[in-house]
Amino acid sequence: MVAKIVLTRLQKLIWVYIYGGLLSIVIATFVRRTDESTAWWMTAIGGAVVVLGVVLIYVRSRLKETPLA
């Protein structure tokens, strides 16, 4: 069981990872015109960060909030 504040922080972190990774992928499409190798790395890292966010959604779904006594 986890405290509510930890769950709130985890939820914020999940969305930062997902949106940050997607933003990296979008920026990489514009960088691709000038530097192919940098764009490839940005896409790979952005994709990995999105996957991390999705995995954290699964982890969050398995955690239960500690009931207040």
C-alpha positions as a Markdown table, in Angstrom:
| # | Residue | x | y | z |
|---|---|---|---|---|
| 1 | Met | 0.0 | 0.0 | 0.0 |
| 2 | Val | 1.2 | 3.4 | -0.9 |
| 3 | Ala | 0.5 | 6.9 | 0.4 |
| 4 | Lys | -1.6 | 9.3 | -1.7 |
| 5 | Ile | 1.2 | 11.7 | -2.2 |
| 6 | Val | 3.4 | 9.0 | -3.8 |
| 7 | Leu | 0.5 | 8.1 | -6.2 |
| 8 | Thr | 0.0 | 11.7 | -7.2 |
| 9 | Arg | 3.7 | 12.2 | -7.9 |
| 10 | Leu | 3.8 | 8.9 | -9.9 |
| 11 | Gln | 0.8 | 10.1 | -12.0 |
| 12 | Lys | 2.5 | 13.4 | -12.8 |
| 13 | Leu | 5.7 | 11.6 | -13.7 |
| 14 | Ile | 3.8 | 9.2 | -16.0 |
| 15 | Trp | 2.4 | 12.1 | -18.0 |
| 16 | Val | 5.7 | 13.9 | -18.1 |
| 17 | Tyr | 7.3 | 10.8 | -19.6 |
| 18 | Ile | 4.6 | 10.2 | -22.2 |
| 19 | Tyr | 4.3 | 13.8 | -23.4 |
| 20 | Gly | 8.0 | 14.4 | -23.2 |
| 21 | Gly | 8.7 | 11.3 | -25.3 |
| 22 | Leu | 6.1 | 12.2 | -27.8 |
| 23 | Leu | 7.5 | 15.8 | -28.1 |
| 24 | Ser | 11.0 | 14.4 | -28.7 |
| 25 | Ile | 9.6 | 12.3 | -31.5 |
| 26 | Val | 7.9 | 15.2 | -33.1 |
| 27 | Ile | 11.0 | 17.4 | -32.8 |
| 28 | Ala | 13.0 | 14.6 | -34.4 |
| 29 | Thr | 10.8 | 14.7 | -37.5 |
| 30 | Phe | 11.9 | 18.3 | -38.0 |
| 31 | Val | 15.6 | 17.6 | -37.2 |
| 32 | Arg | 15.6 | 14.8 | -39.7 |
| 33 | Arg | 15.9 | 17.3 | -42.6 |
| 34 | Thr | 19.3 | 18.5 | -41.4 |
| 35 | Asp | 20.8 | 15.6 | -39.4 |
| 36 | Glu | 19.5 | 12.1 | -39.9 |
| 37 | Ser | 21.6 | 10.4 | -37.2 |
| 38 | Thr | 20.6 | 12.9 | -34.4 |
| 39 | Ala | 16.9 | 12.5 | -35.5 |
| 40 | Trp | 17.2 | 8.7 | -35.2 |
| 41 | Trp | 18.6 | 8.9 | -31.7 |
| 42 | Met | 16.0 | 11.4 | -30.6 |
| 43 | Thr | 13.2 | 9.1 | -32.0 |
| 44 | Ala | 14.7 | 6.1 | -30.2 |
| 45 | Ile | 15.1 | 7.8 | -26.9 |
| 46 | Gly | 11.7 | 9.5 | -27.2 |
| 47 | Gly | 10.1 | 6.1 | -27.9 |
| 48 | Ala | 11.8 | 4.5 | -25.0 |
| 49 | Val | 10.6 | 7.3 | -22.7 |
| 50 | Val | 7.0 | 6.8 | -23.9 |
| 51 | Val | 7.3 | 3.0 | -23.3 |
| 52 | Leu | 8.5 | 3.8 | -19.8 |
| 53 | Gly | 5.5 | 6.0 | -19.2 |
| 54 | Val | 3.2 | 3.2 | -20.4 |
| 55 | Val | 4.9 | 0.7 | -18.1 |
| 56 | Leu | 4.4 | 3.1 | -15.2 |
| 57 | Ile | 0.7 | 3.3 | -16.0 |
| 58 | Tyr | 0.6 | -0.5 | -15.5 |
| 59 | Val | 2.6 | -0.2 | -12.3 |
| 60 | Arg | 0.2 | 2.5 | -11.1 |
| 61 | Ser | -2.8 | 0.3 | -11.8 |
| 62 | Arg | -1.4 | -2.3 | -9.5 |
| 63 | Leu | -0.7 | 0.0 | -6.5 |
| 64 | Lys | -3.4 | 0.5 | -3.9 |
| 65 | Glu | -3.8 | 3.7 | -1.8 |
| 66 | Thr | -3.2 | 3.4 | 2.0 |
| 67 | Pro | -6.5 | 3.9 | 3.8 |
| 68 | Leu | -6.6 | 6.6 | 6.4 |
| 69 | Ala | -7.0 | 5.2 | 9.9 |
